[in-house]
Amino acid sequence: MSPYQNHATIQGHIVQWQVSDLTQAEYCTQHGIKPHIFSYYKKKFSLDSEVAKRSSQLIPVELVGDEASPGSNLSSSSGMTQLSC
């Protein structure tokens, strides 16, 4: 695989490999891809996908205001994280 190939091309190869009956090594050999490069991007795209899933989840928060002090307090429903402004 040449360094000039873009991420979409590499992702396309990963998808094609997943639907093929080939081992990763066989697929790489047939398509002229270095196996360690293929493995790197397979892992990278998998991790990127997991991060995107976690970062798109909503977390419930409760706004608590105290009229005596300026700013607001923000805490999660579990009470583990607090942010004072």
N, C-alpha and C positions, 0 to 999 in steps of 0.2 A: 504494500500500500504506500503510495507516495504521500509525502508530507503536505502536499497542496490540496489533497482531498478534504472536503469540508465535513463538518459534523453530521449533516443530513445524509451524506453518502455513507458514512460509517454506520449511522443508525439504521440505514436501509439494509446494509449488509447483515447487521445483527438480527433484524426482523426476518430477512430471507433465510439466515442460518437456522433460526428458531423453528421455522415451518418446514425446513428440509429434514431429510432423514440422515444427514451427515453429522459426523462428529465435528467438533470445533476445528480440530487439526485438519481433517479432510476438507472442510469448507475453505479454510485459509489457504491450503495448498492449491485448490482449484481456482481460487480468485486472486492469487498472488499477494495475499495479506500475511504479514508477519504475525505469527500466533501471539506473541507477547503484546503487540500493539492492539490486536483484536481484544485480548483479555482485558487490557487496560481500559479501553473504551466501554466494553461491556460492563465492567464494574463501575466506571464513572457515571454512565447513564443510569445504572440501577440506583446508585447513591443519590444522584440528582433527582430521580423520580421520588425516592423516599423523602427527601428534604422538601420537595414541592408538596407532597401529600401532608406532611406535618405542618408546614407553614401556612397551608390554606385552611386549616381547621380553626374554628372560632373557639375562643376561650371565654367563658362567662366571667364578667367582672361586676363588682358592686361599687358604685360611687358613694362615698361617704363624705358629707360636707360638715364642717364645723364653722359656724358663723363667728366664733370667737377668734379663730386664726385664719389668716389669709391662705389661699391655695386650696387644693383638694387632695384627698387621699384616694388611692386606687388599690384595690386588693382583689385577688382571685377568690372564687367561692371556697377554695380549700384553705385560704388564709396563708398560703405559703409565700406568696410574693406580694410585696407592698411597694408602692411608689408614692412618695409625697412630693407635691409641687408647691 
